[in-house]
């Protein structure tokens, strides 16, 4: 018998979409190649992965995902004031632009310009979907064990 229920470590092929509360589509692969992932590999936020557990091959579901299970609440401490003179193209800055910054550990950290004046730039380092309730729709195409393990003995 084929095991087609999603469990931790399952390899899953699926179509998905993410929408805001007002129905605005944020992301979808329903008209593209399906996504492939292993539950627990970190490619999908844990709050979304947990919704997939127990679903079966062929299932189609829609979930309402609160911010704390999606991309977190908007955190005011993730907004920083930086000197405008520290930006290479300071005269070309616009609200809404996304910049890549380097964090203390040397990793890439995207920031969105929220406000600017002649002296300072207010950069928001929150995830763009932080604080938002999302609708997560999925269609499970295939489910397989992530690894085929030989029986001991």
C-alpha positions as CSV (number, residue, x, y, z in Angstrom):
1,X,0.0,0.0,0.0
2,X,1.3,3.4,-0.9
3,X,1.6,5.9,1.9
4,X,0.1,9.2,0.7
5,X,-0.5,11.1,3.9
6,X,1.8,14.0,4.6
7,X,4.0,13.4,7.7
8,X,7.2,15.0,8.9
9,X,10.0,14.4,6.3
10,X,7.4,13.6,3.5
11,X,8.5,14.7,0.0
12,X,5.6,16.8,-1.3
13,X,4.8,18.2,-4.8
14,X,2.0,20.8,-4.6
15,X,0.4,23.9,-6.1
16,X,-0.2,26.8,-3.7
17,X,-1.4,30.4,-3.6
18,X,-1.1,33.1,-0.9
19,X,-3.6,35.9,-0.8
20,X,-4.2,38.9,1.5
21,X,-7.5,39.3,3.5
22,X,-8.9,41.4,0.7
23,X,-8.3,38.6,-1.8
24,X,-5.3,40.3,-3.4
25,X,-3.0,37.5,-4.7
26,X,0.5,37.7,-3.3
27,X,2.0,34.5,-4.8
28,X,0.8,31.5,-6.7
29,X,2.2,28.6,-8.7
30,X,-1.1,27.2,-9.9
31,X,-0.3,28.3,-13.5
32,X,3.3,27.1,-13.2
33,X,5.3,24.1,-12.4
34,X,4.4,22.7,-8.9
35,X,6.6,23.3,-5.9
36,X,8.6,20.4,-4.4
37,X,9.7,20.3,-0.8
38,X,10.5,18.1,2.1
39,X,8.4,18.8,5.2
40,X,10.9,20.1,7.8
41,X,13.6,21.3,5.3
42,X,13.0,25.0,6.1
43,X,11.8,25.9,2.6
44,X,8.3,26.7,3.9
45,X,7.6,28.6,7.2
46,X,6.7,26.1,10.0
47,X,3.2,27.6,10.4
48,X,2.5,26.7,6.8
49,X,4.1,23.2,7.0
50,X,2.0,22.3,10.0
51,X,-1.1,22.9,8.0
52,X,0.0,20.3,5.4
53,X,0.5,17.5,8.0
54,X,-2.2,14.9,7.7
55,X,-3.3,16.0,4.2
56,X,-3.3,13.3,1.5
57,X,-2.3,13.1,-2.1
58,X,-5.1,14.8,-4.1
59,X,-6.4,17.0,-1.3
60,X,-7.3,20.6,-2.0
61,X,-7.6,22.9,1.1
62,X,-7.8,26.6,1.9
63,X,-6.5,27.9,5.3
64,X,-6.6,31.2,7.0
65,X,-3.2,31.8,8.5
66,X,-2.8,34.5,11.3
67,X,0.4,36.6,11.3
68,X,1.9,34.6,14.2
69,X,1.7,31.4,12.2
70,X,2.9,33.1,8.9
71,X,5.5,35.9,8.9
72,X,5.1,37.2,12.4
73,X,3.7,40.4,13.8
74,X,5.0,43.8,12.5
75,X,7.8,44.7,15.0
76,X,8.5,48.4,15.4
77,X,12.1,47.7,16.5
78,X,12.8,46.3,13.0
79,X,12.5,49.9,11.7
80,X,15.8,51.7,11.6
81,X,16.8,55.3,10.9
82,X,19.9,55.5,8.7
83,X,21.8,58.5,7.4
84,X,20.9,59.4,3.9
85,X,24.6,60.2,3.1
86,X,25.4,56.5,3.7
87,X,23.5,55.4,0.6
88,X,25.6,55.4,-2.6
89,X,22.8,56.8,-4.8
90,X,21.1,58.9,-2.1
91,X,19.6,61.3,-4.7
92,X,17.7,58.4,-6.4
93,X,16.1,56.9,-3.2
94,X,12.3,56.5,-3.3
95,X,9.8,55.2,-0.8
96,X,9.1,51.5,-1.5
97,X,12.5,50.7,-2.8
98,X,14.0,47.4,-1.5
99,X,17.7,47.3,-0.6
100,X,19.9,44.5,0.4
101,X,21.8,45.1,3.6
102,X,24.4,43.0,5.4
103,X,23.6,42.0,8.9
104,X,26.1,41.5,11.7
105,X,26.5,37.8,10.9
106,X,27.3,38.7,7.2
107,X,23.9,37.5,5.9
108,X,21.7,39.4,3.4
109,X,18.9,41.3,5.0
110,X,16.3,43.0,2.8
111,X,14.9,46.4,3.9
112,X,12.2,48.6,2.4
113,X,12.5,52.4,2.4
114,X,9.5,53.5,4.4
115,X,10.2,57.3,4.6
116,X,13.0,59.7,3.8
117,X,13.9,63.3,4.1
118,X,17.1,65.3,3.3
119,X,19.0,63.8,6.2
120,X,17.6,60.4,7.1
121,X,16.1,57.3,5.6
122,X,13.6,55.1,7.6
123,X,14.1,51.5,6.6
124,X,11.7,48.7,7.5
125,X,13.3,45.3,8.0
126,X,10.1,43.5,8.8
127,X,9.0,40.9,6.3
128,X,6.6,42.6,3.8
129,X,3.8,40.2,4.9
130,X,4.5,40.7,8.7
131,X,1.3,41.5,10.5
132,X,-0.9,40.2,7.7
133,X,-3.5,37.4,7.9
134,X,-3.1,35.3,4.8
135,X,-5.2,32.8,2.9
136,X,-3.1,29.7,1.9
137,X,-4.6,27.4,-0.7
138,X,-3.0,24.1,-1.6
139,X,-3.5,21.2,-4.0
140,X,-1.4,18.2,-3.0
141,X,-0.2,16.5,-6.2
142,X,2.1,13.8,-4.8
143,X,3.4,12.6,-1.4
144,X,6.3,10.3,-0.9
145,X,8.6,9.4,2.0
146,X,11.6,11.7,1.9
147,X,14.0,8.7,2.0
148,X,13.5,5.1,1.4
149,X,15.0,3.3,4.3
150,X,15.9,-0.4,4.3
151,X,14.4,-2.5,7.1
152,X,17.0,-3.4,9.6
153,X,17.8,-7.0,10.1
